[in-house]
Amino acid sequence: MRPLGRALGRLPRWTGTLTWKAAAFITVMCCGLAALLGVLVHVQVTDRTVGEARGRALARLTEAAQAYEAGDRLPHGAGVDPPGLPAPLRELAADGYRGTMVGTRDPQPTMWAAGPADGGRALAVQVDYAQGARIIDALDEAIVWSSALASGATLCVGAFAVTRVTRRLQATAQVARRISAGDLDARVNDRRARNPARLQDEVAAVAGALDTMAATLQGKLLSEQRFTADVAHELRTPLTGLHAAAELLPPGRPTELVQDRVAALRTLTEDLLEISRLDSGGERLELAEERLAPLAQRVVRASGTPVEVRVVRDACVATDRRRLERVLGNLVANAHRHGRGPVVLTVDGARVTVRDHGGGYPEYLLEHGPQRFRTEGGAKGHGLGLTIALGQAEVLGARLEFANAPDGGATATLSLPETPRSTGTG
């Protein structure tokens, strides 16, 4: 026999829904209630029917006993030790007691009544019990059919009511998933939650709380985005002047340090501005057909770092060249900054892979994606390169995935939508 837990674990997925559970619960409760009421009605009617038949049988037994004691002829259906008399009733009469019993071996249901006679014999009468048996059978059949009809009707009404509730819950869950995916404009807009004066159920309360939470979260995020954009814009003017002033300093090691820090600060400011534009969702693409292999080689040359370019199969893609170069440049720069050589950039159709041979990506990045201003292991940089690369990839409609190679090293894979025209080269 299979364990119960394993058998339940193999149930279809739809059996775990609230609708199915509610329907099963309603069915069980209806069947249980119908069975209880049916048993009570059956017992009451049976007791009444049997009681009436027993009363008639005992009355006839009394008449037969009077005739027997007077030596008169016994009435029809009465006799001493008649054939067919149930053995338990015969023994009861032989012991000097009177009793009744429904015969089970007769062709027709019969109510027997027996009492003591002389010589240890039994004086018995029989009364037709067929009508009473038919009444009980008809009652049992009516109980079964009415219970089934009532259970089916209750199940349909209950399933309809539960389905309406579960649909609202599913709509609320769908909106919650959209919000988690970044669609902060998604709202449930439950009609019951719009009017505070209207009586609200629990589903409306959850929908209203979700809408309120989404609106609050959207407001806070927009406020943070505006703050980041305002700070970056305000920093550009003094940084421009600072950069110009640093260029006028006399040559020397202190000047190089100042210029280096000013350049880093300018880069950080530009990255913050770019992230603000990506967060606002107002970026517009300038699409053009580009061949990936020449574009990847230009990115490597512009980086000024040793990168091996491998072309398995070149492809032509419709993309925004500036944004795609930004993505690949950030991936190459991240591989050199946080990984170890050799760094390999592979073009395989509309898929571009950047691989280093360092310690690989940290666990938090693989699980949750790049996080702003977070680096580990004392690595240099402000942690915005991969964030910008991921945001620009989303604008391009591409998919950027991060993974660690089995033999060590980090792997970033950019998958672009490929146009029908492509050429194979090796």
C-alpha positions in Angstrom: 0.0 0.0 0.0 1.3 3.4 -0.9 1.8 5.9 1.9 -1.0 8.4 2.2 1.3 11.4 2.0 2.9 10.2 -1.3 -0.6 9.5 -2.7 -1.8 13.0 -1.8 1.4 14.5 -3.2 0.5 13.1 -6.7 -3.0 14.7 -6.8 -3.6 17.0 -9.8 -2.6 20.6 -9.4 -6.2 21.9 -9.6 -7.1 20.0 -6.5 -5.1 22.5 -4.5 -7.3 25.5 -5.5 -9.6 27.2 -3.1 -12.6 26.5 -5.3 -12.0 22.7 -5.3 -11.4 22.7 -1.5 -14.6 24.7 -0.9 -16.6 22.4 -3.2 -15.3 19.3 -1.5 -16.1 20.8 1.9 -19.6 21.8 0.8 -20.2 18.4 -0.7 -19.1 16.5 2.5 -21.2 18.8 4.7 -24.3 18.5 2.5 -23.9 14.7 2.3 -23.4 14.5 6.1 -26.4 16.7 6.9 -28.6 14.8 4.4 -27.5 11.5 5.8 -28.3 12.7 9.4 -31.7 14.0 8.5 -32.4 10.9 6.4 -31.6 8.6 9.3 -33.7 10.6 11.7 -36.7 10.6 9.4 -36.2 6.9 8.6 -36.1 6.0 12.3 -39.2 8.1 13.2 -41.3 6.7 10.3 -40.1 3.1 10.9 -40.9 3.3 14.6 -44.3 4.7 13.9 -45.1 2.1 11.1 -43.8 -0.8 13.1 -45.6 0.4 16.2 -48.9 0.5 14.4 -48.4 -3.0 13.0 -47.3 -4.3 16.4 -50.5 -2.8 18.0 -52.7 -4.5 15.5 -50.9 -7.8 15.9 -51.2 -7.7 19.7 -54.8 -6.8 19.5 -55.5 -9.8 17.3 -53.4 -11.9 19.6 -55.6 -10.9 22.5 -58.7 -11.9 20.5 -57.1 -15.2 19.6 -56.2 -15.9 23.2 -59.8 -15.2 24.4 -61.2 -17.5 21.7 -58.6 -20.2 22.6 -59.4 -20.0 26.3 -63.1 -20.2 25.5 -62.6 -23.2 23.3 -64.0 -21.3 20.3 -62.7 -21.4 16.8 -59.5 -19.3 16.3 -59.8 -16.3 14.0 -58.2 -16.2 10.6 -54.5 -15.9 10.7 -54.2 -17.4 14.2 -52.9 -20.8 15.3 -51.0 -22.8 17.8 -47.4 -23.4 16.7 -48.2 -22.3 13.1 -45.5 -23.0 10.5 -43.3 -20.0 9.7 -43.3 -18.7 13.2 -39.8 -17.2 13.9 -37.9 -19.4 16.3 -36.9 -16.6 18.7 -40.6 -15.6 19.1 -41.6 -19.2 19.6 -39.0 -19.5 22.4 -40.3 -16.3 24.0 -43.9 -17.6 24.0 -42.7 -20.9 25.4 -41.2 -19.1 28.3 -44.5 -17.4 29.1 -44.1 -14.0 27.5 -45.8 -12.2 24.7 -43.9 -10.5 21.9 -43.9 -9.4 18.3 -41.5 -9.8 15.4 -41.3 -9.1 11.7 -40.8 -12.3 9.8 -37.9 -12.3 7.4 -38.4 -15.7 5.7 -42.0 -15.1 4.5 -42.8 -14.3 0.9 -44.5 -11.1 2.0 -43.4 -9.0 5.0 -45.4 -10.3 8.0 -45.8 -9.0 11.6 -46.0 -11.9 14.0 -47.4 -11.7 17.5 -47.1 -14.8 19.9 -48.1 -15.6 23.4 -48.0 -18.7 25.7 -50.4 -21.6 25.3 -50.9 -24.8 27.3 -48.3 -27.5 27.0 -45.4 -25.1 26.4 -46.8 -24.3 23.0 -47.1 -20.9 21.3 -50.3 -19.1 20.2 -49.5 -16.9 17.3 -51.2 -14.5 14.9 -49.8 -12.8 11.8 -50.7 -9.5 10.3 -49.8 -8.3 6.8 -46.9 -5.9 7.0 -46.4 -5.4 3.2 -47.9 -2.0 3.1 -45.8 -0.7 6.0 -42.7 -2.2 4.3 -43.6 -0.4 1.0 -44.1 2.8 2.9 -40.6 2.6 4.4 -39.0 1.6 1.1 -40.6 4.5 -0.7 -39.6 6.9 2.1 -36.0 5.7 1.9 -35.9 6.1 -1.9 -37.4 9.6 -1.5 -34.8 10.5 1.1 -32.0 9.4 -1.2 -33.2 11.3 -4.2 -34.1 14.4 -2.3 -30.7 14.4 -0.5 -28.8 14.0 -3.8 -30.9 16.8 -5.4 -30.4 19.1 -2.4 -26.7 18.3 -2.3 -26.2 19.0 -6.0 -28.1 22.2 -5.8 -26.2 23.4 -2.8 -22.9 22.4 -4.4 -23.7 24.4 -7.6 -24.8 27.5 -5.6 -21.8 27.2 -3.3 -19.4 26.7 -6.1 -20.8 29.7 -7.9 -20.4 31.8 -4.8 -16.9 30.6 -4.1 -15.8 31.0 -7.7 -16.8 34.7 -7.6 -14.6 35.1 -4.5 -11.7 33.2 -5.9 -11.8 35.2 -9.2 -11.4 38.3 -7.1 -8.5 36.8 -5.2 -6.9 35.7 -8.4 -7.2 39.2 -9.8 -5.6 40.6 -6.6 -2.8 38.0 -6.8 -2.2 38.9 -10.5 -1.9 42.6 -9.7 0.5 41.7 -6.8 2.7 39.8 -9.3 2.7 42.7 -11.7 3.8 45.1 -9.0 6.6 42.7 -8.0 7.7 42.6 -11.6 8.0 46.4 -11.6 4.6 47.6 -12.9 3.9 50.1 -10.2 0.8 51.4 -12.1 -1.1 48.1 -11.6 -4.1 48.4 -9.4 -6.9 46.0 -8.4 -9.6 48.7 -8.4 -12.2 46.6 -6.6 -15.6 48.2 -6.8 -16.4 47.3 -3.2 -13.2 49.1 -2.0 -13.9 52.3 -3.8 -16.8 53.4 -1.6 -15.7 53.4 2.0 -19.4 53.7 3.1 -20.2 50.4 1.4 -20.0 47.2 3.4 -16.7 45.5 2.4 -15.8 41.9 2.7 -12.3 40.5 3.4 -11.4 40.3 -0.3 -12.2 44.0 -0.8 -10.2 44.9 2.2 -7.2 43.0 0.9 -7.6 44.6 -2.6 -7.9 48.1 -1.1 -4.8 47.5 1.1 -2.8 46.3 -1.9 -3.8 49.4 -3.9 -2.9 51.6 -1.1 0.5 49.9 -0.6 1.2 50.1 -4.3 0.4 53.8 -4.4 2.6 54.5 -1.4 5.4 52.4 -2.8 5.2 54.2 -6.2 5.2 57.6 -4.5 8.3 56.7 -2.5 10.1 55.3 -5.5 9.3 58.3 -7.6 10.4 60.6 -4.8 13.7 58.7 -4.6 14.2 58.8 -8.4 13.6 62.5 -8.5 16.0 63.0 -5.6 18.7 61.0 -7.4 18.1 62.9 -10.6 18.2 66.3 -8.9 21.3 65.5 -7.0 23.1 64.2 -10.2 22.0 67.3 -12.1 23.1 69.7 -9.3 26.5 67.9 -9.2 27.2 68.3 -12.9 27.8 72.1 -12.8 30.3 72.2 -9.9 32.0 69.1 -11.3 32.4 70.7 -14.7 34.1 73.7 -13.1 36.2 71.4 -10.8 37.3 69.4 -13.9 38.3 72.6 -15.7 40.2 73.8 -12.6 42.0 70.5 -12.3 43.2 70.8 -15.9 44.9 74.1 -15.0 47.0 72.6 -12.1 50.7 72.2 -12.7 51.9 68.8 -13.7 52.7 66.5 -10.8 51.5 63.5 -8.7 49.1 65.6 -6.7 47.5 66.9 -9.8 47.1 63.4 -11.3 45.4 62.3 -8.0 43.0 65.2 -8.1 42.2 64.7 -11.8 41.7 61.0 -11.2 39.2 61.6 -8.4 37.4 64.2 -10.3 37.0 61.9 -13.3 35.7 59.1 -11.0 33.2 61.5 -9.5 32.1 62.7 -13.0 31.6 59.0 -14.0 29.5 58.3 -10.9 27.4 61.4 -11.6 26.8 60.3 -15.2 25.9 56.8 -14.1 23.4 58.2 -11.6 21.8 60.3 -14.3 21.6 57.3 -16.6 20.0 55.2 -13.9 17.5 58.0 -13.2 16.5 58.0 -16.9 16.2 54.2 -16.9 14.0 54.3 -13.8 11.7 56.9 -15.3 10.9 54.6 -18.2 11.2 57.5 -20.7 14.0 56.0 -22.8 13.5 55.9 -26.6 15.3 53.5 -28.9 17.0 54.5 -32.1 16.8 51.2 -34.0 19.1 50.3 -36.8 20.5 47.0 -38.2 23.8 46.2 -36.8 26.2 43.2 -37.2 27.2 41.9 -33.8 30.8 40.8 -34.6 32.1 44.2 -35.8 30.2 46.0 -33.0 31.8 43.7 -30.4 35.2 44.2 -31.8 34.7 48.0 -31.6 33.7 47.7 -28.0 36.8 45.7 -27.1 39.1 48.2 -28.9 37.4 51.1 -27.1 37.8 49.4 -23.7 41.6 49.3 -24.1 41.7 46.0 -22.2 43.0 42.6 -23.4 39.8 40.7 -24.5 39.7 37.7 -26.8 36.8 38.0 -29.3 35.4 34.7 -30.7 32.9 34.7 -33.5 31.0 31.4 -33.7 28.2 32.8 -35.9 27.8 36.4 -36.8 24.2 37.8 -36.9 22.4 41.0 -37.9 20.2 42.5 -35.2 17.9 45.5 -35.1 19.0 47.4 -32.1 20.2 50.7 -30.6 23.9 50.7 -31.3 24.8 53.2 -28.5 22.9 51.3 -25.8 24.2 47.9 -27.0 27.8 49.2 -26.9 27.1 50.5 -23.4 25.9 47.1 -22.2 28.9 45.2 -23.7 31.3 47.8 -22.5 30.0 47.5 -18.9 30.2 43.7 -19.0 33.8 43.8 -20.3 34.8 46.5 -17.7 33.2 44.5 -14.9 35.0 41.3 -16.0 38.3 43.0 -15.8 37.6 44.9 -12.6 36.1 42.1 -10.5 37.4 39.0 -12.3 40.6 37.7 -13.7 41.9 37.1 -17.2 41.7 35.8 -19.7 38.4 37.6 -20.6 36.6 36.1 -23.6 33.8 37.7 -25.6 31.9 35.2 -27.7 29.4 36.0 -30.5 27.1 33.1 -31.3 24.3 34.4 -33.5 22.2 36.9 -31.5 23.8 35.8 -28.3 26.9 37.5 -26.8 28.7 36.0 -23.9 31.4 37.7 -21.7 33.4 35.2 -19.6 36.2 35.8 -17.2 38.2 33.3 -15.1 37.9 34.9 -11.6 36.0 33.9 -8.5 32.6 34.2 -10.2 29.6 36.3 -9.2 28.5 36.5 -5.6 25.5 34.5 -4.4 23.3 37.6 -3.9 23.8 38.7 -7.5 22.9 35.3 -8.9 19.7 35.2 -6.7 18.5 38.8 -6.8 20.4 40.4 -9.7 22.7 43.4 -9.5 22.2 45.8 -6.6 23.3 49.4 -6.6 26.3 50.4 -4.6 27.0 46.9 -3.5 30.3 45.1 -4.0 32.0 42.3 -2.1 35.5 41.2 -1.4 37.0 44.7 -1.4 36.4 45.1 -5.1 36.8 48.5 -6.7 33.9 50.4 -8.2 30.5 51.7 -7.1 28.4 48.7 -8.2 26.4 50.5 -10.9 27.9 49.0 -14.1 25.9 45.8 -14.1 22.8 47.7 -12.9 23.1 50.0 -15.9 23.8 47.0 -18.3 20.7 45.2 -17.0 18.5 48.3 -17.4 19.8 49.1 -20.9 19.2 45.4 -21.9 15.6 45.7 -20.8 15.2 48.9 -22.9 16.6 46.9 -25.9 14.2 44.1 -25.3 17.1 41.7 -24.7 17.6 39.2 -21.9 20.8 39.5 -19.7 21.6 36.5 -17.5 24.4 36.0 -15.0 25.9 32.7 -14.1 29.0 31.1 -12.8 30.9 28.6 -15.0 31.3 25.1 -13.7 35.1 25.3 -14.0 35.3 28.8 -12.4 34.7 32.3 -13.6 31.7 34.5 -14.2 29.6 34.4 -17.3 27.2 37.1 -18.5 25.0 36.2 -21.5 23.1 38.8 -23.6 20.4 37.4 -25.8 19.1 39.8 -28.5 16.2 39.3 -30.9 17.7 38.2 -34.2 16.6 39.5 -37.6 16.0 36.9 -40.4 19.2 37.9 -42.1 22.3 36.2 -40.6 25.5 34.8 -41.8 27.6 32.0 -40.4 31.3 32.5 -39.9 33.9 30.8 -37.9 
